[in-house]
Amino acid sequence: MWDFVDPLKALADAERKPYWLDSPARPEPRPRLTGGTTADLVVVGGGFSGLWTALMAKERDPSLDVVLLEGRRIGWAATGRNGGFCMATLTHGLANGLERWPEEIDRLERMGVENLDEIERTLERYGVDCSFERTGELHVATEPWQVESLNEHLDLISELGLDYVPMDREQVRAEVNSPTYLAGLWERSGCAMLDPARLAWGLREACLRLGVRVHERTPVRSMRDDGATISLRTPYGVVTARQVALGTGVFPPLLRRLRHFMVPVYDYALMTEPLTAAQLASVGWHNRQGVGDSGNRFHYYRLSDDNRILWGGYDAVYYNGGLVKAEYEQRDETFVKLAGHFYDTFPQLADVRFTHRWGGVIDTCSRFSAFYGQAHGGRLVYAAGYTGMGVGATRFGANVMLDLLSGEPTERTELRMVREKPIPFPPEPVRSGVIQFTRWSIAQADQHEGRRNLWLRTLDRMGLGFDS
Ligand SMILES: Cc1cc2nc3c(=O)[nH]c(=O)nc-3n(C[C@H](O)[C@H](O)[C@H](O)COP(=O)(O)OP(=O)(O)OC[C@H]3O[C@@H](n4cnc5c(N)ncnc54)[C@H](O)[C@@H]3O)c2cc1C
């Protein structure tokens, strides 16, 4: 349908960097760690996981001496290059949570909403301006089989008394005007849109105000258990700490056992130039929701505060061998495909061009939602595996880590979701084969009215999967 727009031309001037990080608001990096020091708690990683952990550690106990070590720049990785959908869900969506932890789902949903409420209150408390807009998310169906799957959700939703508005074809198009929409479901309060990089920088500022010592460009190269303490070695220094929290995402883990539970999956996004008033009026979008379509391979898109459209998702790429590499952050084949899908969805925006294109790495685990744990006699904790839905859930994970370090059981640490681990991925080269076959099967399902082949049905029965 987009034959009349040449995606290559539309992308010609798009910068090859994440839009959110390309901002004059990006603060100068904090100094590297040099020499030796001690701390009560060292947090490794300056993404949302590490920032929330450091901030809330200080809020819980202002006398605690907290050091945060970030290998590169605060928020440079997934944290500063995501869609900015800050969701209440802690389980990568209601359906996934219900399937895995049916007896806990009421509590998980409640705790997720409380977590999102707390994020909103924290932003107010510290004056963090990250264009937080609690507009919800509009799930749209673009194929008849997706209408059925949205309807299946309805029974569930009414059972749990959640705030969702079902929409037919006319209603959803009146909300956001695309000729591809067949139905919609607006989840009204369970999601906020925000600028993720400005959130990360705001959290950094709040940490500094509470006295956290933040060091950037300070990768931790190794850890040593000294008995009562743990020493972390960096290129120019060493910190000896009573406790350690790892918020290191999918990067090569300092705790080797974590390698089995996560694989790096690359996800890609585009950003348009700001829409003119007339272009925006042609789409409607007065309620400014985040939008997600309902295929197994899905797009997510949203407005920025200056009315650009961020358009991402669909291809979730696992590169054989499972490495994290800068060169994987650009993939022209995917950018062209994404641009084409954009013009299919909004043909009235044929004259809109893209200003940025980028990719980022996601910590995918086989249950799609984070896992948590302890090591070194309980002195080290970790949370990872958010599988593309960590903007909000990392704050919950940070609280779990601090609960575990405190040694006191809490409602969070009692959850089966927190106590159990996901099923590990097989080692390479089997891992690559299994993942690529699963990706192929998922694409096939989308092309055949959502019908899942024997392989996907077997994985479903085993509670295993692949997602971004
Ligand atoms: C393109 C894209 C779109 C996404 N869209 C959404 C979305 O709309 N909504 C949503 O909820 N989620 C989304 N996500 C996922 C979300 O961004 C992540 O779940 C979240 O940012 C994870 O934060 P993190 O702190 O755990 O990891 P990261 O942001 O990856 O941070 C980990 C940090 O640890 C540092 N580190 C690692 N090892 C070391 C070491 N040894 N020493 C020092 N530092 C170290 C790294 O340098 C990095 O800064 C998306 C992700 C991508 C890539």
Ligand as a Chemical Component Dictionary entry (heavy atoms), coordinates in Angstrom:
data_LIG
# 
_chem_comp.id                   LIG 
_chem_comp.type                 NON-POLYMER 
_chem_comp.pdbx_formal_charge   0 
_chem_comp.three_letter_code    LIG 
# 
loop_
_chem_comp_atom.comp_id 
_chem_comp_atom.atom_id 
_chem_comp_atom.alt_atom_id 
_chem_comp_atom.type_symbol 
_chem_comp_atom.charge 
_chem_comp_atom.model_Cartn_x 
_chem_comp_atom.model_Cartn_y 
_chem_comp_atom.model_Cartn_z 
_chem_comp_atom.pdbx_ordinal 
LIG C1  C1  C 0 14.250 -0.588 21.582 1  
LIG C2  C2  C 0 13.684 -0.915 22.953 2  
LIG C3  C3  C 0 12.367 -0.567 23.246 3  
LIG C4  C4  C 0 11.841 -0.846 24.513 4  
LIG N1  N1  N 0 10.592 -0.380 24.831 5  
LIG C5  C5  C 0 10.110 -0.535 26.088 6  
LIG C6  C6  C 0 8.899  0.066  26.481 7  
LIG O1  O1  O 0 8.292  0.842  25.727 8  
LIG N2  N2  N 0 8.424  -0.183 27.723 9  
LIG C7  C7  C 0 9.100  -0.979 28.604 10 
LIG O2  O2  O 0 8.619  -1.193 29.718 11 
LIG N3  N3  N 0 10.316 -1.495 28.285 12 
LIG C8  C8  C 0 10.834 -1.280 27.064 13 
LIG N4  N4  N 0 12.070 -1.757 26.745 14 
LIG C9  C9  C 0 12.835 -2.472 27.791 15 
LIG C10 C10 C 0 13.405 -1.520 28.842 16 
LIG O3  O3  O 0 14.125 -0.496 28.198 17 
LIG C11 C11 C 0 14.308 -2.316 29.789 18 
LIG O4  O4  O 0 13.547 -3.372 30.362 19 
LIG C12 C12 C 0 14.909 -1.504 30.917 20 
LIG O5  O5  O 0 15.469 -0.311 30.457 21 
LIG C13 C13 C 0 15.968 -2.346 31.635 22 
LIG O6  O6  O 0 16.734 -1.519 32.476 23 
LIG P1  P1  P 0 18.035 -2.118 33.170 24 
LIG O7  O7  O 0 18.569 -1.076 34.062 25 
LIG O8  O8  O 0 17.697 -3.440 33.785 26 
LIG O9  O9  O 0 19.024 -2.453 31.985 27 
LIG P2  P2  P 0 19.931 -1.489 31.044 28 
LIG O10 O10 O 0 19.211 -0.271 30.648 29 
LIG O11 O11 O 0 20.451 -2.388 29.973 30 
LIG O12 O12 O 0 21.115 -1.037 31.987 31 
LIG C14 C14 C 0 22.121 -1.911 32.409 32 
LIG C15 C15 C 0 23.334 -1.045 32.678 33 
LIG O13 O13 O 0 24.314 -1.834 33.360 34 
LIG C16 C16 C 0 25.582 -1.416 32.901 35 
LIG N5  N5  N 0 26.542 -2.501 33.150 36 
LIG C17 C17 C 0 26.469 -3.781 32.707 37 
LIG N6  N6  N 0 27.512 -4.493 33.168 38 
LIG C18 C18 C 0 28.271 -3.636 33.908 39 
LIG C19 C19 C 0 29.492 -3.773 34.624 40 
LIG N7  N7  N 0 30.162 -4.937 34.686 41 
LIG N8  N8  N 0 29.988 -2.678 35.256 42 
LIG C20 C20 C 0 29.323 -1.486 35.236 43 
LIG N9  N9  N 0 28.179 -1.306 34.548 44 
LIG C21 C21 C 0 27.651 -2.369 33.901 45 
LIG C22 C22 C 0 25.376 -1.139 31.414 46 
LIG O14 O14 O 0 26.408 -0.286 30.901 47 
LIG C23 C23 C 0 23.985 -0.502 31.410 48 
LIG O15 O15 O 0 24.038 0.897  31.483 49 
LIG C24 C24 C 0 12.626 -1.531 25.496 50 
LIG C25 C25 C 0 13.947 -1.871 25.188 51 
LIG C26 C26 C 0 14.472 -1.578 23.933 52 
LIG C27 C27 C 0 15.905 -1.948 23.647 53 
# 
loop_
_chem_comp_bond.comp_id 
_chem_comp_bond.atom_id_1 
_chem_comp_bond.atom_id_2 
_chem_comp_bond.value_order 
_chem_comp_bond.pdbx_ordinal 
LIG C1  C2  SING 1  
LIG C2  C3  SING 2  
LIG C2  C26 DOUB 3  
LIG C3  C4  DOUB 4  
LIG C4  N1  SING 5  
LIG C4  C24 SING 6  
LIG N1  C5  DOUB 7  
LIG C5  C6  SING 8  
LIG C5  C8  SING 9  
LIG C6  O1  DOUB 10 
LIG C6  N2  SING 11 
LIG N2  C7  SING 12 
LIG C7  O2  DOUB 13 
LIG C7  N3  SING 14 
LIG N3  C8  DOUB 15 
LIG C8  N4  SING 16 
LIG N4  C9  SING 17 
LIG N4  C24 SING 18 
LIG C9  C10 SING 19 
LIG C10 O3  SING 20 
LIG C10 C11 SING 21 
LIG C11 O4  SING 22 
LIG C11 C12 SING 23 
LIG C12 O5  SING 24 
LIG C12 C13 SING 25 
LIG C13 O6  SING 26 
LIG O6  P1  SING 27 
LIG P1  O7  DOUB 28 
LIG P1  O8  SING 29 
LIG P1  O9  SING 30 
LIG O9  P2  SING 31 
LIG P2  O10 DOUB 32 
LIG P2  O11 SING 33 
LIG P2  O12 SING 34 
LIG O12 C14 SING 35 
LIG C14 C15 SING 36 
LIG C15 O13 SING 37 
LIG C15 C23 SING 38 
LIG O13 C16 SING 39 
LIG C16 N5  SING 40 
LIG C16 C22 SING 41 
LIG N5  C17 SING 42 
LIG N5  C21 SING 43 
LIG C17 N6  DOUB 44 
LIG N6  C18 SING 45 
LIG C18 C19 SING 46 
LIG C18 C21 DOUB 47 
LIG C19 N7  SING 48 
LIG C19 N8  DOUB 49 
LIG N8  C20 SING 50 
LIG C20 N9  DOUB 51 
LIG N9  C21 SING 52 
LIG C22 O14 SING 53 
LIG C22 C23 SING 54 
LIG C23 O15 SING 55 
LIG C24 C25 DOUB 56 
LIG C25 C26 SING 57 
LIG C26 C27 SING 58 
# 
